[in-house]
Amino acid sequence: MIGRLLSMLGRRSRLPRWLTVTAGGLLALSVVASAVTSAPGPKHRTGPQSTSSRHSVQTPASQRHPPSVSAGELARARETAARFLSGYLPFLYGRGSARSVDAVALGLRLQLMRARAEVTPAENGRHPRVVSLAVVGQAPRVALAIALVEDGGVTAYALRITLQEGRSGWLASVVDDR
């Protein structure tokens, strides 16, 4: 490749050759300059800074952004998710009705009543149990519960439950097993 470029340079007259070499040199110089000037490091602010901002103490992120759901509410949401799962898992495996699922919002209850659990013979003999349940706040009055369920099959699976706080407390409003 370099030989081809040199042979092309040799065929040109002096002015285009000089322009080509100069352009190549400028390109190489700009690459080196940009590599030197854009070295990783702290970004500097432009514009004036007040003296107080230079000496201020940084507050932790937890103090700058209050949690969307308090710790007490998360504990209540977790209890609600556990109550929901105690009725939902038997329903999911064909051993319960949609009416036996507790702590569920009206929209989800209607979905459960319309959808019958279709259980394969292999799943029929399994006994699901929750091995892990974590709840995190998503927004004010909204939490996400993630339950890890084992049923004796090859692998455990996760259920994601959206919980919403209403007038009567926390209720499961969406359940997703994908």
C-alpha positions as CSV (number, residue, x, y, z in Angstrom):
1,M,0.0,0.0,0.0
2,I,2.8,2.4,0.9
3,G,4.6,1.5,-2.3
4,R,1.6,2.3,-4.3
5,L,1.2,5.7,-2.7
6,L,4.9,6.5,-3.3
7,S,4.7,5.5,-6.9
8,M,1.6,7.8,-7.3
9,L,3.5,10.6,-5.7
10,G,6.4,10.0,-8.1
11,R,4.1,10.4,-11.1
12,R,2.8,13.8,-10.1
13,S,4.3,17.2,-10.8
14,R,6.0,19.1,-8.0
15,L,3.0,21.3,-6.9
16,P,0.4,18.5,-6.5
17,R,3.1,16.3,-4.8
18,W,3.9,19.1,-2.4
19,L,0.2,19.7,-1.6
20,T,-0.3,16.0,-1.0
21,V,2.6,15.7,1.4
22,T,1.6,18.9,3.2
23,A,-2.0,17.7,3.5
24,G,-0.8,14.4,4.9
25,G,1.4,16.1,7.4
26,L,-1.3,18.4,8.6
27,L,-3.6,15.4,9.0
28,A,-1.1,13.5,11.0
29,L,-0.4,16.6,13.1
30,S,-4.1,17.2,13.8
31,V,-4.5,13.5,14.9
32,V,-1.6,13.8,17.3
33,A,-2.9,17.2,18.6
34,S,-6.4,15.9,19.3
35,A,-5.0,12.8,21.0
36,V,-2.9,15.0,23.4
37,T,-5.6,17.6,24.1
38,S,-8.5,15.1,24.7
39,A,-6.8,13.1,27.3
40,P,-9.2,11.7,29.9
41,G,-9.5,13.7,33.0
42,P,-11.8,16.0,34.8
43,K,-13.8,18.4,32.7
44,H,-13.3,22.1,33.4
45,R,-16.2,24.5,33.7
46,T,-16.3,27.6,31.6
47,G,-17.3,30.8,33.1
48,P,-16.8,32.4,36.5
49,Q,-17.1,30.3,39.6
50,S,-18.0,31.7,43.0
51,T,-15.6,31.2,45.9
52,S,-18.3,29.4,47.9
53,S,-18.9,26.7,45.2
54,R,-15.2,25.8,45.2
55,H,-15.2,25.0,48.9
56,S,-18.7,23.5,49.2
57,V,-19.1,20.0,50.5
58,Q,-20.8,17.5,48.2
59,T,-24.0,16.0,49.6
60,P,-24.6,12.3,48.9
61,A,-27.1,11.4,46.2
62,S,-29.5,9.9,48.7
63,Q,-29.9,13.4,50.3
64,R,-30.2,15.3,47.0
65,H,-32.9,13.0,45.6
66,P,-35.2,11.7,48.3
67,P,-36.3,8.1,47.8
68,S,-39.5,7.7,45.8
69,V,-40.9,5.3,48.4
70,S,-40.0,5.3,52.1
71,A,-38.4,2.3,53.8
72,G,-41.6,1.7,55.8
73,E,-43.7,1.8,52.6
74,L,-41.3,-0.6,50.9
75,A,-41.7,-3.0,53.8
76,R,-45.5,-2.8,53.4
77,A,-45.2,-3.2,49.6
78,R,-43.0,-6.3,50.2
79,E,-45.7,-7.9,52.5
80,T,-48.3,-7.2,49.8
81,A,-46.2,-8.8,47.1
82,A,-45.8,-11.9,49.4
83,R,-49.5,-12.1,49.9
84,F,-50.2,-11.7,46.2
85,L,-47.7,-14.5,45.4
86,S,-49.2,-16.8,48.0
87,G,-52.4,-16.8,45.9
88,Y,-51.0,-16.2,42.4
89,L,-48.5,-19.1,42.3
90,P,-51.2,-21.8,43.0
91,F,-53.4,-20.0,40.4
92,L,-50.6,-20.1,37.9
93,Y,-50.1,-23.8,38.4
94,G,-53.8,-24.6,38.1
95,R,-54.5,-25.2,41.8
96,G,-56.4,-22.0,42.6
97,S,-58.9,-19.6,41.1
98,A,-58.4,-15.9,40.3
99,R,-60.7,-15.1,43.2
100,S,-58.2,-16.7,45.6
101,V,-55.5,-14.2,44.6
102,D,-55.2,-11.5,47.3
103,A,-53.9,-8.0,47.2
104,V,-54.6,-7.5,43.5
105,A,-55.9,-4.4,41.7
106,L,-59.2,-4.6,39.9
107,G,-57.7,-4.4,36.4
108,L,-55.3,-7.3,37.1
109,R,-58.0,-9.3,38.8
110,L,-60.1,-9.0,35.6
111,Q,-57.2,-10.2,33.5
112,L,-56.7,-13.2,35.7
113,M,-60.4,-14.1,35.6
114,R,-60.3,-14.0,31.8
115,A,-57.1,-16.0,31.5
116,R,-57.3,-19.6,32.6
117,A,-54.0,-21.1,33.7
118,E,-52.9,-23.7,31.1
119,V,-50.7,-26.2,32.9
120,T,-48.8,-29.0,31.2
121,P,-48.8,-32.4,32.9
122,A,-45.1,-31.8,33.8
123,E,-46.0,-28.5,35.5
124,N,-49.0,-30.0,37.3
125,G,-46.8,-32.0,39.6
126,R,-44.5,-29.1,40.5
127,H,-44.8,-27.1,43.7
128,P,-43.6,-23.5,43.2
129,R,-41.9,-21.6,46.0
130,V,-40.5,-18.1,46.3
131,V,-36.8,-18.2,47.1
132,S,-36.1,-14.5,46.8
133,L,-38.3,-11.4,47.0
134,A,-36.9,-7.9,46.5
135,V,-38.9,-4.7,46.3
136,V,-37.6,-1.3,45.1
137,G,-39.4,2.1,44.8
138,Q,-39.9,3.3,41.2
139,A,-41.8,6.5,41.7
140,P,-44.0,8.0,44.4
141,R,-46.6,5.3,45.3
142,V,-45.2,2.8,42.8
143,A,-42.9,-0.1,43.6
144,L,-41.4,-3.0,41.7
145,A,-41.2,-6.5,43.3
146,I,-39.0,-9.1,41.8
147,A,-39.6,-12.7,43.0
148,L,-37.3,-15.6,42.1
149,V,-39.4,-18.7,41.9
150,E,-38.3,-22.4,41.9
151,D,-40.7,-25.1,41.1
152,G,-38.4,-28.2,40.8
153,G,-37.9,-27.6,37.1
154,V,-34.6,-27.1,35.4
155,T,-34.1,-23.4,36.3
156,A,-35.7,-20.8,38.6
157,Y,-37.6,-18.0,36.9
158,A,-38.3,-14.4,37.8
159,L,-41.7,-12.7,38.2
160,R,-41.9,-8.9,38.1
161,I,-44.8,-7.4,39.9
162,T,-45.7,-3.7,39.8
163,L,-47.3,-2.6,43.0
164,Q,-49.3,0.7,43.4
165,E,-50.3,2.3,46.6
166,G,-54.0,3.3,46.6
167,R,-56.6,4.3,49.3
168,S,-56.8,0.7,50.6
169,G,-53.0,0.2,50.6
170,W,-50.6,-1.5,48.2
171,L,-52.0,-3.7,45.4
172,A,-50.4,-5.7,42.6
173,S,-51.4,-4.0,39.3
174,V,-49.1,-5.8,36.7
175,V,-47.4,-9.1,36.7
176,D,-44.8,-10.1,34.1
177,D,-42.9,-13.4,33.8
178,R,-40.8,-12.6,30.7
